[in-house]
């Protein structure tokens, strides 16, 4: 089934939109920065969202739209199988960055290039917001980092200290527009 990508309005975002979405990821290795170098370490856990995480996500995505950002959904028919969001707020020494705050593909749909298509939409949104770079505070798992690096993302020249403090194990990345 061919997937479509749609811009989402605030009224479309609800807990029900995510009823079939499966945020499951089995992590076995993660990147960590130690003494200035990136090291791949054996770190195992399962990432699985419950109702509380989805409720928080709904609030965050609505806030993104209400503050001038963008949210896109990837659908197979009526079923949401992926989404991405870009925040409107500019930051950095020259206000060059906007944040890719979310990009997720449902577990059963990974490998179908939906993530790449969503990332391309995020780039269009960042350009519309007149940013120079897209900033990503990204999960440090080996697979997630491979995804971002394959798209051309690199370590951020400037770290957003607030995002780094909130998720110190994340990898701080950027993509030049």
C-alpha positions as CSV (number, residue, x, y, z in Angstrom):
1,X,0.0,0.0,0.0
2,X,1.4,3.4,-0.9
3,X,1.7,5.8,1.9
4,X,0.7,9.4,1.8
5,X,2.2,12.3,3.9
6,X,-0.1,15.0,5.1
7,X,0.3,18.2,7.1
8,X,-1.7,17.8,10.3
9,X,-3.9,20.4,11.9
10,X,-4.3,20.7,15.6
11,X,-7.9,19.3,15.4
12,X,-6.6,16.1,13.9
13,X,-4.2,15.3,16.7
14,X,-5.7,13.2,19.4
15,X,-4.9,10.0,21.3
16,X,-7.1,8.2,18.9
17,X,-4.9,9.1,15.9
18,X,-2.1,7.0,17.5
19,X,-4.4,4.0,18.3
20,X,-2.5,1.7,15.8
21,X,0.9,3.3,16.2
22,X,3.6,1.0,17.6
23,X,6.6,2.8,19.2
24,X,8.6,-0.3,19.9
25,X,12.3,-0.5,19.6
26,X,14.7,-3.1,20.9
27,X,18.0,-1.4,21.5
28,X,21.2,-3.3,22.0
29,X,24.0,-0.8,21.2
30,X,24.2,3.0,21.8
31,X,26.7,5.7,21.0
32,X,28.2,7.6,23.9
33,X,30.7,10.5,23.7
34,X,33.6,9.8,26.1
35,X,36.7,12.1,26.3
36,X,35.7,13.8,23.1
37,X,35.3,10.6,21.0
38,X,32.1,8.6,20.0
39,X,32.1,5.0,21.2
40,X,29.5,2.3,20.4
41,X,28.7,0.6,23.7
42,X,26.6,-2.5,24.6
43,X,23.6,-0.9,26.2
44,X,20.3,-2.9,26.0
45,X,16.7,-1.8,26.7
46,X,13.3,-1.8,25.1
47,X,11.7,1.5,24.1
48,X,7.9,1.2,24.4
49,X,5.4,4.0,24.7
50,X,2.4,3.6,27.0
51,X,-0.7,5.8,27.3
52,X,1.0,8.4,29.4
53,X,3.7,8.9,26.7
54,X,1.0,9.2,24.0
55,X,-1.0,11.7,26.0
56,X,2.2,13.8,26.5
57,X,3.0,13.5,22.7
58,X,-0.5,14.8,21.8
59,X,0.0,17.9,24.0
60,X,3.5,18.5,22.5
61,X,2.3,18.1,18.9
62,X,-0.6,20.5,19.5
63,X,1.7,23.0,21.0
64,X,4.0,22.7,18.0
65,X,1.2,23.7,15.7
66,X,-0.1,26.4,18.0
67,X,3.3,28.1,18.2
68,X,3.8,28.2,14.4
69,X,5.6,24.8,13.8
70,X,4.7,22.0,11.5
71,X,3.5,18.4,12.1
72,X,3.2,15.8,9.3
73,X,1.7,12.4,9.4
74,X,2.5,9.4,7.2
75,X,-0.6,7.3,6.5
76,X,-1.3,3.9,5.0
77,X,-4.9,4.4,4.1
78,X,-6.4,5.9,7.3
79,X,-3.7,4.4,9.6
80,X,-1.0,6.7,11.0
81,X,2.3,4.9,10.5
82,X,4.8,7.7,11.0
83,X,5.0,11.4,11.9
84,X,7.4,14.2,12.3
85,X,7.4,17.7,13.8
86,X,9.4,20.9,13.4
87,X,9.4,23.7,15.9
88,X,9.1,27.3,14.9
89,X,11.5,28.7,17.5
90,X,14.9,29.7,16.1
91,X,18.1,29.3,18.3
92,X,21.8,29.2,18.0
93,X,24.4,32.0,17.9
94,X,22.9,33.3,14.7
95,X,19.4,31.9,15.2
96,X,20.3,29.5,12.5
97,X,18.6,26.4,13.9
98,X,15.0,25.1,14.1
99,X,14.4,21.8,15.9
100,X,13.2,18.5,14.5
101,X,11.4,17.6,17.7
102,X,9.9,14.3,16.6
103,X,10.3,11.7,13.8
104,X,9.0,8.2,14.4
105,X,7.8,5.3,12.2
106,X,5.6,2.6,13.6
107,X,7.7,-0.6,14.3
108,X,6.0,-2.7,11.6
109,X,6.6,-0.1,8.9
110,X,10.3,0.6,9.3
111,X,12.4,-0.2,6.3
112,X,9.8,1.2,3.9
113,X,11.6,4.6,3.5
114,X,8.8,6.4,5.3
115,X,11.3,7.9,7.7
116,X,13.3,9.4,4.8
117,X,10.1,10.9,3.3
118,X,9.1,12.4,6.6
119,X,12.6,13.8,7.0
120,X,12.3,15.5,3.6
121,X,9.0,17.1,4.7
122,X,10.8,18.3,7.8
123,X,13.4,19.9,5.6
124,X,10.8,21.7,3.6
125,X,9.2,23.0,6.8
126,X,12.6,24.2,8.1
127,X,13.2,26.1,4.8
128,X,9.7,27.6,5.1
129,X,10.7,28.8,8.6
130,X,13.9,30.3,7.0
131,X,16.3,28.3,9.0
132,X,19.8,27.6,7.9
133,X,20.0,24.2,9.7
134,X,17.7,21.6,11.2
135,X,18.7,20.6,14.7
136,X,18.1,17.1,16.1
137,X,18.5,15.8,19.6
138,X,18.5,12.2,18.5
139,X,18.2,8.8,20.2
140,X,21.7,7.3,20.6
141,X,20.8,3.8,19.4
142,X,23.0,2.4,16.7
143,X,20.0,2.1,14.3
144,X,18.7,5.6,14.9
145,X,22.1,7.1,14.4
146,X,22.6,5.0,11.2
147,X,19.3,6.5,9.9
148,X,20.4,10.1,10.5
149,X,23.9,9.7,9.2
150,X,22.6,8.0,6.0
151,X,20.5,11.2,5.4
152,X,23.6,13.4,5.8
153,X,23.2,14.6,9.4
154,X,26.4,15.4,11.3
155,X,27.2,16.3,14.9
156,X,25.9,19.8,15.7
157,X,28.4,22.6,15.6
158,X,26.6,24.3,18.5
159,X,24.8,22.3,21.1
160,X,21.4,23.5,22.4
161,X,22.2,23.3,26.1
162,X,18.5,23.0,27.1
163,X,18.0,20.0,24.8
164,X,21.3,18.4,25.8
165,X,20.5,18.8,29.5
166,X,17.1,17.2,29.0
167,X,18.5,14.2,27.2
168,X,22.2,13.9,27.9
169,X,22.5,10.5,26.2
170,X,21.0,11.8,22.9
171,X,23.3,12.7,20.0
172,X,23.1,16.3,19.1
173,X,22.9,16.5,15.3
174,X,22.3,19.0,12.5
175,X,21.5,19.0,8.8
176,X,22.5,22.1,6.8
177,X,19.8,23.3,4.5
